[in-house]
Amino acid sequence: MRGSEKNVCPWEGDTVYGQDGYLVTLTERVSKFLLTVRVKNKTKTAMTGHQKYAEAL
């Protein structure tokens, strides 16, 4: 898949579970810019709500 990197999303995401909720992390693959958002639950709305911040960048 190395040849098709142009079609890959520029952001890599992960979720970390903690005592008070979740941390959603997005890392931009080229610049390594890290965006971290705290969410209280793992619903679709909560997990995808941070995308507006990434798109604004």
N, C-alpha and C positions, 0 to 999 in steps of 0.2 A: 504493500500500500504506500510505500514511500514516494512513488511517482505521482500520486494523486493528492498531494498536500494542498494544492490550490483549492480543492473542494472541502477541506477540513475547516470546521469552525475555528475562529481565531482564539476562542476562549476555552479553557479547561476548567471544569467545576468539580467540587467535592462537598460533602456534608459531614460535619462533625457533631456528634451528639454529646450534650453535656447535661448537668443537673437542671439547669434553668431553661433548656430549649436546645436549639440547634444553631450552629454557625454554618453559613453557606459561603464557600469561598470560590471566587472566580479568578483565574490567572490568565492574563493575555499571553499567548504563546511566544510572541516575538519580543516584546519589551519586558516581559516578566512582571508587569504591573499587577498587583494583587488587590482585589476588591473583596471585602469581608462584610457580610450582613448577618445580624442576629435575627432569628425567627423563633416564635414560641412553639410552633407545631410543624408537622411535616405534611401539611396539606398541599395540594397542587398550587393553590393561590399563593400560599406563603413561599413556596419554593421557587416559583417562577416570577414573583413580584420584583425580585432584584434585577431581572433582565433589563428593565427600563433604565437602570443606572448604567449598566454596561453599554447599552445601545447609545446612550447620551454621550459617552466618551468617544 
